[in-house]
Structure formats: C-alpha cells, structure tokens
Amino acid sequence: MTENREILLKVEHLEQYFKLGKFAVNKAVDDVSFDIYKGEVFGLVGESGCGKTTTGRSIIRLYDVTGGSVWFKGQRICAGIAPYKREIKRAKAKYRAEIKQIEKDKKSGEITETEALAKASKAEEQMLQVVGKQTENIRSARFDHANCNRLYAESQMRLVDEKFMPLLAEETDEEKRAALTKEYKKQLRLAEKDRIMNKMQMIFQDPIASLDPRMTVREIIAEGLTIRGVKDKAAVDEKVYEVLRLVGLVPEHAGRYPHEFSGGQRQRIGIARAVILKPELIIADEPVSALDVSVQAQVINLLNDLRRELGLTILFIAHNLSVVKYFSDRIAVMYFGKIVELASSEELFAHPLHPYTKSLLSAIPVPDPIAEKKRRRILYNPIASHDYSVDKPTMREIKKGHFIYCNDEEEARYRAELEK
C-alpha cells in the first residue's frame, strides 16, 4: 500500500508566478501539492499551457519557485518566500485597520483611553508574532534553497568517512593501506563535488533543441561526469559506451553529432545523458510527443525497461492520455495551474469525477471508425460547471487515494456519484 512506501519527492503548495508587465501576474503553477513514491511512475496530464512543464522545471530548479516547498529524499531543495511575505503584508494591513478602528471608537467615546491603549497593545503584539514567525520562515526557506547541495555534499563526505576510517584504522599492511588511502581520497573528492540535484535528471520534450549541435554524443553524455569531477578518460568512455548500449545505441555513435541521428535516436541520447549519473528521479517532459507513433512505443518501452533495471522513479508529463494510462501508476490532472484530480491510473479511467477530467478522457480518439463517429465529446466550461463565489474549493479525498479539487456541494455530489 502507498502509505507504507517511501516518499521520494514531496511537493507542498508549489507556486510559480511570472510577472506580465508592471501589475499583471501569470499564475502558471498555483498551490500544487503531491507526493511521488519511490519506484513509481507519476503521470501529470492536462492541456497545453496548464502548467505541467513549469511544474517539472520548478521541481528541478530550472526556475526559482515563487512559493511552496519541494522535498527530495527528506531534504528541502526548493523553497519560495512569496507566501510568507503575503502573510506579513496581511498582518500589517490588519493591524493598521484595527488601530484605525480603535482611534475611531476612542473619539466616539465607546472606549476609554486605557481600553484603547490595551487594545492597541494587543493588536501590535499579535502583528509582531505573525511578522516574527514569517520572517523566520523566510530565513529558513532562503537557507535551505541556497545550501541544499552543500548540505548534501557534506552528508556524502560523512558517509565516505564512516566507510573508510574503520578500514584504514584496521589495515596494517603499508601497501594495502596506501591503496586504501588513495581510494578514500578519490571517493572523498567525488563526494565533495556531489550534488543532491545530481539525483534528479530531466528528459526534455524536443530531442534536437536540448542537444548541443557543436558537441559530440560522447561529450553530451559525459558532461555530467565531467562536472562532477570524474577525470579518468578511460572510465568516462567506458560509462558512456555502457549507457549507449543501455538505451539501444552502439559505442560507434559516440563520435557523431546530434544532426546525424533521427528524432528517436536523439531522444535516446537525451535519455542516456539523464541516466549516466544514476539518478533516482527522472522528470520526463513529454518525451514522446515530438516523435512518430511507432517510435513513441519504442521510447516508452525503453523507459519501462530502464525503470526496472535501474530502479528509477519517473515524473511523466504528457498529453497522450492513452500513453499515460499504459505507463503511469498514478495520474494527476492539471488545469490552469492547479491539480483538479489525482488518483491511480485504473481509478481515474474507471471513475473520472471532475468535469475537466471527463472532458479530457472524452477527447481520446478511438481506433474504430464506427465507434469514433458515435464518440460523444464533453466540453468543459468552468464558469458553468462550478460556483465558487461563496463556498471555495480545496483538494479533498473523495475515496481512498482519489483526490478532487471541489467545494462542499461538489464533494457531496461526487460521493453520491461513486456510490451509484
């Protein structure tokens, strides 16, 4: 069961806002939360512009998040401070309004001077408590965001020390001790340059735009090893050839340039670049949408094989719902920067509840001309489907593991729909 599984990635209230001019703001990702368990494929679907890719890029820190936190292996790697600043702003505005009301009541004679001073003192105390708490949250967020890689490297160096120090203390043979010391220094140097973000890699949507045309395949794939500090050319070549074979290419391809390959082969190169550092999480940003249908199946099967062989966890971002159903364990549906439904793959396709999810599923083409003619498309109109003027929506668990973004009235309706 999922409650007993290890959470590898935890996203809490993620916000990614982009300024549009002086006053307007595009809320590309707005209060998104989900967990990804170790070893699973988590699908993220939705129409173009809903925030899927922005979510993936924010998690891997290609963007600095506006708000919320991302936890990877129990360590916070992303933290935004905008929500804390908003809380401070609200607390100060509330304090000014209370002081204004106190002055008004004092002038009208409703309260005495002593009562006015007591109320003003209490209001100030409450405001300062909020400001102090949120200021501490800002400090903590900035520290974690800036120092996550350094803290991870220090933890890896401690692990190297714990491994080698007892061995060095016990070893009496001078020659073996010298060899052990050399290996210890090598591992310590690699650990010092290790980064927690190395454990998380991304496969990009466009296989040609994501590969440097001036670099050979060997240089592209080996770049991560070079940055990490691996200097042994023979060892680098061996790892490059090994990962090329793993993705279905041959060592002879290492000396070629990206323009010499087909789209499917370029995507395999992108996958090889992502897995050479042996990451634990792969963010696959629509990795098959730019490929032919037959090649899409090959790449999906390759990802499936790598998932089993390397023990990968995958955040799979896609448009093609049929592919997502086949490949994903759980699926989250996004609409305009928010997750509106989250459930297991089987549950989501068997019992879609949110109107937008039903609309998406109705758009899946059927490989049968007669059935395709009869297929009924469901149009989603958020204004007609929801009334959030009074009762605001939140993410709620309608059924075990099945979450819906809804208000009280919709929750009751969805529960009744499931009971039918």
ChimeraX attribute file (.defattr): number of C-alpha atoms within 10 A of each C-alpha:
attribute: neighborCount
match mode: 1-to-1
recipient: residues
	/A:1	4
	/A:2	10
	/A:3	8
	/A:4	7
	/A:5	11
	/A:6	13
	/A:7	17
	/A:8	19
	/A:9	22
	/A:10	19
	/A:11	20
	/A:12	17
	/A:13	16
	/A:14	25
	/A:15	29
	/A:16	24
	/A:17	18
	/A:18	13
	/A:19	10
	/A:20	9
	/A:21	7
	/A:22	6
	/A:23	6
	/A:24	9
	/A:25	11
	/A:26	12
	/A:27	18
	/A:28	20
	/A:29	28
	/A:30	21
	/A:31	16
	/A:32	19
	/A:33	17
	/A:34	15
	/A:35	15
	/A:36	23
	/A:37	19
	/A:38	19
	/A:39	20
	/A:40	19
	/A:41	24
	/A:42	25
	/A:43	27
	/A:44	27
	/A:45	26
	/A:46	24
	/A:47	15
	/A:48	12
	/A:49	13
	/A:50	20
	/A:51	24
	/A:52	29
	/A:53	23
	/A:54	21
	/A:55	25
	/A:56	21
	/A:57	18
	/A:58	19
	/A:59	25
	/A:60	20
	/A:61	15
	/A:62	10
	/A:63	14
	/A:64	17
	/A:65	25
	/A:66	21
	/A:67	24
	/A:68	23
	/A:69	23
	/A:70	27
	/A:71	18
	/A:72	20
	/A:73	15
	/A:74	11
	/A:75	17
	/A:76	19
	/A:77	22
	/A:78	27
	/A:79	26
	/A:80	23
	/A:81	21
	/A:82	17
	/A:83	17
	/A:84	21
	/A:85	17
	/A:86	12
	/A:87	16
	/A:88	21
	/A:89	14
	/A:90	15
	/A:91	20
	/A:92	19
	/A:93	13
	/A:94	14
	/A:95	20
	/A:96	16
	/A:97	13
	/A:98	16
	/A:99	19
	/A:100	13
	/A:101	14
	/A:102	20
	/A:103	17
	/A:104	14
	/A:105	15
	/A:106	17
	/A:107	12
	/A:108	10
	/A:109	10
	/A:110	11
	/A:111	16
	/A:112	13
	/A:113	14
	/A:114	10
	/A:115	13
	/A:116	19
	/A:117	16
	/A:118	12
	/A:119	16
	/A:120	20
	/A:121	13
	/A:122	13
	/A:123	19
	/A:124	17
	/A:125	13
	/A:126	15
	/A:127	19
	/A:128	16
	/A:129	13
	/A:130	18
	/A:131	20
	/A:132	13
	/A:133	13
	/A:134	19
	/A:135	17
	/A:136	13
	/A:137	18
	/A:138	18
	/A:139	11
	/A:140	14
	/A:141	22
	/A:142	15
	/A:143	13
	/A:144	18
	/A:145	19
	/A:146	14
	/A:147	14
	/A:148	17
	/A:149	20
	/A:150	16
	/A:151	15
	/A:152	19
	/A:153	20
	/A:154	17
	/A:155	15
	/A:156	21
	/A:157	20
	/A:158	14
	/A:159	13
	/A:160	18
	/A:161	16
	/A:162	11
	/A:163	12
	/A:164	17
	/A:165	13
	/A:166	10
	/A:167	14
	/A:168	15
	/A:169	9
	/A:170	9
	/A:171	13
	/A:172	10
	/A:173	8
	/A:174	9
	/A:175	10
	/A:176	12
	/A:177	16
	/A:178	13
	/A:179	10
	/A:180	17
	/A:181	16
	/A:182	12
	/A:183	13
	/A:184	18
	/A:185	14
	/A:186	14
	/A:187	16
	/A:188	21
	/A:189	16
	/A:190	18
	/A:191	21
	/A:192	20
	/A:193	18
	/A:194	22
	/A:195	19
	/A:196	18
	/A:197	17
	/A:198	18
	/A:199	17
	/A:200	21
	/A:201	22
	/A:202	22
	/A:203	23
	/A:204	22
	/A:205	21
	/A:206	19
	/A:207	23
	/A:208	18
	/A:209	11
	/A:210	14
	/A:211	22
	/A:212	14
	/A:213	14
	/A:214	11
	/A:215	15
	/A:216	17
	/A:217	27
	/A:218	22
	/A:219	21
	/A:220	21
	/A:221	29
	/A:222	21
	/A:223	18
	/A:224	17
	/A:225	19
	/A:226	14
	/A:227	11
	/A:228	17
	/A:229	16
	/A:230	17
	/A:231	11
	/A:232	10
	/A:233	11
	/A:234	9
	/A:235	10
	/A:236	19
	/A:237	17
	/A:238	12
	/A:239	17
	/A:240	24
	/A:241	19
	/A:242	16
	/A:243	23
	/A:244	25
	/A:245	13
	/A:246	19
	/A:247	21
	/A:248	14
	/A:249	17
	/A:250	13
	/A:251	16
	/A:252	11
	/A:253	17
	/A:254	19
	/A:255	12
	/A:256	14
	/A:257	19
	/A:258	24
	/A:259	13
	/A:260	11
	/A:261	14
	/A:262	13
	/A:263	19
	/A:264	20
	/A:265	18
	/A:266	22
	/A:267	27
	/A:268	24
	/A:269	28
	/A:270	25
	/A:271	28
	/A:272	26
	/A:273	27
	/A:274	25
	/A:275	25
	/A:276	20
	/A:277	20
	/A:278	16
	/A:279	19
	/A:280	20
	/A:281	28
	/A:282	25
	/A:283	24
	/A:284	23
	/A:285	23
	/A:286	20
	/A:287	26
	/A:288	27
	/A:289	14
	/A:290	15
	/A:291	18
	/A:292	11
	/A:293	10
	/A:294	9
	/A:295	16
	/A:296	17
	/A:297	14
	/A:298	15
	/A:299	21
	/A:300	17
	/A:301	13
	/A:302	16
	/A:303	21
	/A:304	15
	/A:305	15
	/A:306	16
	/A:307	19
	/A:308	11
	/A:309	10
	/A:310	13
	/A:311	16
	/A:312	22
	/A:313	23
	/A:314	27
	/A:315	22
	/A:316	23
	/A:317	25
	/A:318	24
	/A:319	18
	/A:320	16
	/A:321	20
	/A:322	12
	/A:323	15
	/A:324	22
	/A:325	17
	/A:326	11
	/A:327	20
	/A:328	19
	/A:329	16
	/A:330	23
	/A:331	27
	/A:332	25
	/A:333	23
	/A:334	23
	/A:335	20
	/A:336	17
	/A:337	24
	/A:338	23
	/A:339	26
	/A:340	24
	/A:341	25
	/A:342	27
	/A:343	22
	/A:344	19
	/A:345	19
	/A:346	15
	/A:347	15
	/A:348	22
	/A:349	16
	/A:350	9
	/A:351	14
	/A:352	22
	/A:353	23
	/A:354	21
	/A:355	18
	/A:356	22
	/A:357	24
	/A:358	18
	/A:359	17
	/A:360	21
	/A:361	17
	/A:362	15
	/A:363	14
	/A:364	14
	/A:365	13
	/A:366	13
	/A:367	8
	/A:368	8
	/A:369	10
	/A:370	9
	/A:371	11
	/A:372	12
	/A:373	9
	/A:374	9
	/A:375	14
	/A:376	11
	/A:377	13
	/A:378	15
	/A:379	13
	/A:380	15
	/A:381	11
	/A:382	10
	/A:383	8
	/A:384	7
	/A:385	11
	/A:386	14
	/A:387	14
	/A:388	11
	/A:389	7
	/A:390	7
	/A:391	12
	/A:392	11
	/A:393	18
	/A:394	14
	/A:395	17
	/A:396	17
	/A:397	16
	/A:398	17
	/A:399	13
	/A:400	7
	/A:401	13
	/A:402	20
	/A:403	21
	/A:404	25
	/A:405	19
	/A:406	23
	/A:407	18
	/A:408	13
	/A:409	12
	/A:410	18
	/A:411	19
	/A:412	12
	/A:413	11
	/A:414	18
	/A:415	13
	/A:416	10
	/A:417	11
	/A:418	12
	/A:419	6
	/A:420	5
